[in-house]
Amino acid sequence: MRKSDKKLENEIIRRLTEVCEAMKPQLEGFVWLTHEVNYQRFPQSLLVTLVFNDEISEPALLTEFAELLPAVQAALRPILNKDLPAKQIEARREHRLH
């Protein structure tokens, strides 16, 4: 990873962490988020995954996803100079052992 890629990675992590920490208390089913990226194909390769608990209903998941989507886009806008396309933001459930 080049030095410029590392700086970019740190900024993405910082901004996504801010979104995560701000939204977790507000949303019942949202657990955490993560991202992956290939800097040789940035920003087209950037994928943000929003993780929800497996007990959340489908309608609630869709509602919370709709709230998180613009927050993620706003957080990354200063880095990308545009909105991250919605197709590059996905939701998934996390199964937890009880």
Rosetta constraint file for C-alpha pairs under 8 A:
AtomPair CA 1 CA 5 HARMONIC 6.02 0.50
AtomPair CA 1 CA 6 HARMONIC 6.49 0.50
AtomPair CA 2 CA 6 HARMONIC 6.31 0.50
AtomPair CA 3 CA 7 HARMONIC 6.39 0.50
AtomPair CA 4 CA 8 HARMONIC 6.25 0.50
AtomPair CA 5 CA 9 HARMONIC 6.00 0.50
AtomPair CA 5 CA 39 HARMONIC 6.57 0.50
AtomPair CA 6 CA 10 HARMONIC 6.15 0.50
AtomPair CA 7 CA 11 HARMONIC 6.31 0.50
AtomPair CA 8 CA 12 HARMONIC 6.20 0.50
AtomPair CA 9 CA 13 HARMONIC 6.16 0.50
AtomPair CA 10 CA 14 HARMONIC 6.09 0.50
AtomPair CA 11 CA 15 HARMONIC 6.16 0.50
AtomPair CA 11 CA 79 HARMONIC 7.97 0.50
AtomPair CA 12 CA 16 HARMONIC 6.04 0.50
AtomPair CA 12 CA 76 HARMONIC 7.02 0.50
AtomPair CA 12 CA 79 HARMONIC 7.73 0.50
AtomPair CA 13 CA 17 HARMONIC 5.90 0.50
AtomPair CA 14 CA 18 HARMONIC 6.34 0.50
AtomPair CA 15 CA 19 HARMONIC 6.52 0.50
AtomPair CA 15 CA 75 HARMONIC 5.69 0.50
AtomPair CA 15 CA 76 HARMONIC 6.86 0.50
AtomPair CA 16 CA 20 HARMONIC 6.12 0.50
AtomPair CA 16 CA 33 HARMONIC 7.65 0.50
AtomPair CA 16 CA 34 HARMONIC 7.93 0.50
AtomPair CA 16 CA 72 HARMONIC 6.90 0.50
AtomPair CA 16 CA 75 HARMONIC 6.82 0.50
AtomPair CA 16 CA 76 HARMONIC 7.76 0.50
AtomPair CA 17 CA 21 HARMONIC 6.06 0.50
AtomPair CA 18 CA 22 HARMONIC 6.07 0.50
AtomPair CA 19 CA 23 HARMONIC 6.00 0.50
AtomPair CA 19 CA 71 HARMONIC 6.65 0.50
AtomPair CA 19 CA 72 HARMONIC 6.63 0.50
AtomPair CA 19 CA 75 HARMONIC 7.12 0.50
AtomPair CA 20 CA 24 HARMONIC 5.91 0.50
AtomPair CA 20 CA 32 HARMONIC 6.19 0.50
AtomPair CA 20 CA 33 HARMONIC 6.57 0.50
AtomPair CA 21 CA 25 HARMONIC 7.51 0.50
AtomPair CA 22 CA 26 HARMONIC 7.51 0.50
AtomPair CA 23 CA 27 HARMONIC 6.18 0.50
AtomPair CA 23 CA 30 HARMONIC 7.84 0.50
AtomPair CA 23 CA 68 HARMONIC 7.58 0.50
AtomPair CA 24 CA 28 HARMONIC 7.41 0.50
AtomPair CA 24 CA 30 HARMONIC 5.89 0.50
AtomPair CA 24 CA 31 HARMONIC 6.52 0.50
AtomPair CA 24 CA 32 HARMONIC 7.39 0.50
AtomPair CA 27 CA 64 HARMONIC 6.55 0.50
AtomPair CA 29 CA 52 HARMONIC 5.26 0.50
AtomPair CA 29 CA 53 HARMONIC 5.45 0.50
AtomPair CA 29 CA 55 HARMONIC 7.59 0.50
AtomPair CA 29 CA 56 HARMONIC 5.52 0.50
AtomPair CA 29 CA 60 HARMONIC 7.75 0.50
AtomPair CA 29 CA 61 HARMONIC 6.93 0.50
AtomPair CA 29 CA 64 HARMONIC 7.61 0.50
AtomPair CA 30 CA 50 HARMONIC 7.48 0.50
AtomPair CA 30 CA 51 HARMONIC 6.20 0.50
AtomPair CA 30 CA 52 HARMONIC 4.46 0.50
AtomPair CA 30 CA 53 HARMONIC 6.53 0.50
AtomPair CA 30 CA 64 HARMONIC 7.34 0.50
AtomPair CA 31 CA 50 HARMONIC 7.94 0.50
AtomPair CA 31 CA 51 HARMONIC 5.64 0.50
AtomPair CA 31 CA 52 HARMONIC 5.13 0.50
AtomPair CA 31 CA 53 HARMONIC 6.19 0.50
AtomPair CA 32 CA 50 HARMONIC 6.34 0.50
AtomPair CA 32 CA 51 HARMONIC 5.32 0.50
AtomPair CA 32 CA 52 HARMONIC 7.16 0.50
AtomPair CA 33 CA 48 HARMONIC 7.14 0.50
AtomPair CA 33 CA 49 HARMONIC 5.55 0.50
AtomPair CA 33 CA 50 HARMONIC 4.51 0.50
AtomPair CA 33 CA 51 HARMONIC 5.55 0.50
AtomPair CA 34 CA 48 HARMONIC 5.85 0.50
AtomPair CA 34 CA 49 HARMONIC 5.30 0.50
AtomPair CA 34 CA 50 HARMONIC 6.74 0.50
AtomPair CA 34 CA 51 HARMONIC 7.96 0.50
AtomPair CA 35 CA 46 HARMONIC 7.06 0.50
AtomPair CA 35 CA 47 HARMONIC 5.48 0.50
AtomPair CA 35 CA 48 HARMONIC 4.31 0.50
AtomPair CA 35 CA 49 HARMONIC 5.87 0.50
AtomPair CA 36 CA 45 HARMONIC 7.77 0.50
AtomPair CA 36 CA 46 HARMONIC 5.91 0.50
AtomPair CA 36 CA 47 HARMONIC 5.43 0.50
AtomPair CA 36 CA 48 HARMONIC 6.72 0.50
AtomPair CA 37 CA 41 HARMONIC 7.95 0.50
AtomPair CA 37 CA 42 HARMONIC 6.97 0.50
AtomPair CA 37 CA 43 HARMONIC 7.83 0.50
AtomPair CA 37 CA 45 HARMONIC 5.26 0.50
AtomPair CA 37 CA 46 HARMONIC 4.44 0.50
AtomPair CA 37 CA 47 HARMONIC 6.36 0.50
AtomPair CA 38 CA 42 HARMONIC 6.20 0.50
AtomPair CA 38 CA 45 HARMONIC 5.66 0.50
AtomPair CA 38 CA 46 HARMONIC 7.02 0.50
AtomPair CA 39 CA 43 HARMONIC 7.44 0.50
AtomPair CA 39 CA 45 HARMONIC 7.50 0.50
AtomPair CA 41 CA 45 HARMONIC 5.51 0.50
AtomPair CA 42 CA 46 HARMONIC 6.38 0.50
AtomPair CA 43 CA 80 HARMONIC 7.18 0.50
AtomPair CA 46 CA 88 HARMONIC 6.70 0.50
AtomPair CA 47 CA 88 HARMONIC 4.87 0.50
AtomPair CA 47 CA 89 HARMONIC 5.85 0.50
AtomPair CA 47 CA 90 HARMONIC 7.58 0.50
AtomPair CA 48 CA 88 HARMONIC 6.33 0.50
AtomPair CA 48 CA 89 HARMONIC 4.75 0.50
AtomPair CA 48 CA 90 HARMONIC 6.31 0.50
AtomPair CA 49 CA 89 HARMONIC 5.84 0.50
AtomPair CA 49 CA 90 HARMONIC 4.87 0.50
AtomPair CA 49 CA 91 HARMONIC 5.64 0.50
AtomPair CA 49 CA 92 HARMONIC 7.10 0.50
AtomPair CA 50 CA 65 HARMONIC 7.71 0.50
AtomPair CA 50 CA 89 HARMONIC 7.38 0.50
AtomPair CA 50 CA 90 HARMONIC 6.05 0.50
AtomPair CA 50 CA 91 HARMONIC 4.69 0.50
AtomPair CA 50 CA 92 HARMONIC 6.36 0.50
AtomPair CA 51 CA 91 HARMONIC 5.86 0.50
AtomPair CA 51 CA 92 HARMONIC 5.10 0.50
AtomPair CA 51 CA 93 HARMONIC 5.57 0.50
AtomPair CA 51 CA 94 HARMONIC 6.33 0.50
AtomPair CA 52 CA 56 HARMONIC 7.22 0.50
AtomPair CA 52 CA 61 HARMONIC 7.30 0.50
AtomPair CA 52 CA 91 HARMONIC 7.27 0.50
AtomPair CA 52 CA 92 HARMONIC 6.15 0.50
AtomPair CA 52 CA 93 HARMONIC 4.73 0.50
AtomPair CA 52 CA 94 HARMONIC 5.98 0.50
AtomPair CA 53 CA 93 HARMONIC 5.43 0.50
AtomPair CA 53 CA 94 HARMONIC 5.13 0.50
AtomPair CA 53 CA 95 HARMONIC 6.55 0.50
AtomPair CA 53 CA 96 HARMONIC 7.51 0.50
AtomPair CA 54 CA 93 HARMONIC 5.09 0.50
AtomPair CA 54 CA 94 HARMONIC 5.47 0.50
AtomPair CA 54 CA 95 HARMONIC 5.31 0.50
AtomPair CA 54 CA 96 HARMONIC 7.35 0.50
AtomPair CA 56 CA 60 HARMONIC 6.35 0.50
AtomPair CA 56 CA 61 HARMONIC 6.17 0.50
AtomPair CA 57 CA 61 HARMONIC 6.08 0.50
AtomPair CA 58 CA 62 HARMONIC 6.20 0.50
AtomPair CA 59 CA 63 HARMONIC 6.21 0.50
AtomPair CA 60 CA 64 HARMONIC 6.10 0.50
AtomPair CA 61 CA 65 HARMONIC 5.94 0.50
AtomPair CA 62 CA 66 HARMONIC 6.09 0.50
AtomPair CA 63 CA 67 HARMONIC 6.47 0.50
AtomPair CA 64 CA 68 HARMONIC 6.19 0.50
AtomPair CA 65 CA 69 HARMONIC 5.95 0.50
AtomPair CA 65 CA 91 HARMONIC 7.07 0.50
AtomPair CA 66 CA 70 HARMONIC 7.40 0.50
AtomPair CA 67 CA 71 HARMONIC 7.06 0.50
AtomPair CA 68 CA 72 HARMONIC 6.15 0.50
AtomPair CA 69 CA 73 HARMONIC 6.26 0.50
AtomPair CA 69 CA 86 HARMONIC 7.23 0.50
AtomPair CA 69 CA 89 HARMONIC 7.30 0.50
AtomPair CA 70 CA 74 HARMONIC 5.93 0.50
AtomPair CA 71 CA 75 HARMONIC 6.15 0.50
AtomPair CA 72 CA 76 HARMONIC 6.30 0.50
AtomPair CA 73 CA 77 HARMONIC 5.89 0.50
AtomPair CA 73 CA 83 HARMONIC 5.25 0.50
AtomPair CA 73 CA 84 HARMONIC 5.52 0.50
AtomPair CA 74 CA 78 HARMONIC 7.76 0.50
AtomPair CA 74 CA 83 HARMONIC 7.04 0.50
AtomPair CA 76 CA 80 HARMONIC 6.20 0.50
AtomPair CA 76 CA 83 HARMONIC 7.15 0.50
AtomPair CA 76 CA 84 HARMONIC 7.07 0.50
AtomPair CA 77 CA 81 HARMONIC 5.21 0.50
AtomPair CA 77 CA 82 HARMONIC 5.11 0.50
AtomPair CA 77 CA 83 HARMONIC 5.33 0.50
AtomPair CA 77 CA 84 HARMONIC 7.17 0.50
AtomPair CA 78 CA 82 HARMONIC 7.48 0.50
AtomPair CA 80 CA 84 HARMONIC 7.33 0.50
AtomPair CA 84 CA 88 HARMONIC 6.74 0.50
AtomPair CA 84 CA 89 HARMONIC 7.87 0.50
AtomPair CA 85 CA 89 HARMONIC 7.32 0.50
AtomPair CA 86 CA 90 HARMONIC 7.90 0.50
